[in-house]
């Protein structure tokens, strides 16, 4: 099963590297499992939002809605 890299997965990986953290260090500091961090960075499509927020909180961020062009989505 291959997951699709997403904006979120790329963002988390970039932030982790900017903060000079390894995946195990990020997992420990965020209070999530190493497998979760790996799944997140690989673009797994089904992740718990509360755990994603635990990771993002280390970077001073949180999940939120992003406005999209609804007409484009319905085509």
Phi, psi and omega in degrees: 000115180256130180267162181263128175295135183238171175303317181295314181297318177295320180297313181297317180297317178298314180297318179302316181291323177298324179274003178055050178247143170277167176300315178298323178294317178298315180302314181297313182293328181274346181076029178238168180282156177300320179300322178299315179299316179296316178299318180299313181288341178268358175086026178304136188274347179239098179230150177286127182297325180295323178287323175300317179294327176300320178290311183297328181302328178297336181259008181074031184229169176208160175289150177197163179291146177237126180293135179232161176285104184297324180298321178294323181292330184275353180288000000 
